[in-house]
Amino acid sequence: MGLYLEFPALDKDFPMRSFTNEGGVIVYPHWHKEIELIYVIEGRLNLGVNDVPIQMAEGEIYVINGGDVHYFLASPNSERIVLQFDLNVFQEFSLTEDEGKRLRDLFLHVSPSSADWNPEVARLVAGLLQVIHRESSQRKAGYRYIVKAKLYEMLAVLERDVPRLVRDSAEDATSKSQETLEKLQQIFAYVEDHYQETITLQQVADHVGFSSYYFTKLFKRNMGITFMTFVNDYRLSKAKWILLNEETPVTEVAELAGFSSVKTFHHAFKRAMGVSPLKYRRTIFGNK
């Protein structure tokens, strides 16, 4: 199972899109030529970029350059805005070859994590992302003008006010640590296929051909969390989906989501979400 090249569904005449991801999800290792910004509105996000784990907290932004291999695991009670755009969205700027190179270099060298930015700059970019997302979602008359204006403003802020990183220009981001990324993808797929069963660390280590010791270190180093925490978060995200989309009794949700007992499920859900599964469902749908 190899890495995959993603082709975001962008309008040819307006190559950008903004959307939200909610809840605990897995996004497999992939790459695309478009620039991507992730803004965590709520919860936390374990992001991986070119084999480097980044733990994002609420309110943080991360800039993913075109060609960077990335993947993420989100916490069950989380939400984020994702903005993707092709540099051709700035074509009205009549980019010369030198100007195009300057734009590519900007995203190649900009410090990607807002945790390293001036807090006021981070708040400004977050506000721009919110406006872009709102306008893109509502699509009222003239929304493209507002979106492009905010994209240009964001570009100016990144160029003027965000610190730079020194990166190895010879580094091929799409092939960096490919073996590790493919192993992680195997792990994700195994959990997706077997989350309703008992899963042990040793089983998955054997599946990918590692010792349990090496597997434990590799997963924690690349994902920023332990493997069993990841499995638990994945099961919680499945339970949340069932609670929101089906009328299955709460006593059966535990089994469907892969928990060993109703008691274990109840405690894990309340610890993650702050309320019991039943109360969570009732807060969304009332007492039905």
Secondary structure, 3 states (H helix, E strand, C coil): CCCEECCCCCECCECEEEEEEECCCEEEEEECCCEEEEEEEECCEEEEECCEEEEECCCCEEEECCCCCEEEEECCCCEEEEEEECHHHHHHHCCCHHHHHHHHHHHHHECCEHHHCCHHHHHHHHHHHHHHHHHHHHCCCCHHHHHHHHHHHHHHHHHHHCCECCCCCCCCCCCCCHHHHHHHHHHHHHHHHHCCCCCCHHHHHHHHCCCHHHHHHHHHHHHCCCHHHHHHHHHHHHHHHHHHHCCCCHHHHHHHCCCCCHHHHHHHHHHHHCCCHHHHHHHHHCCC
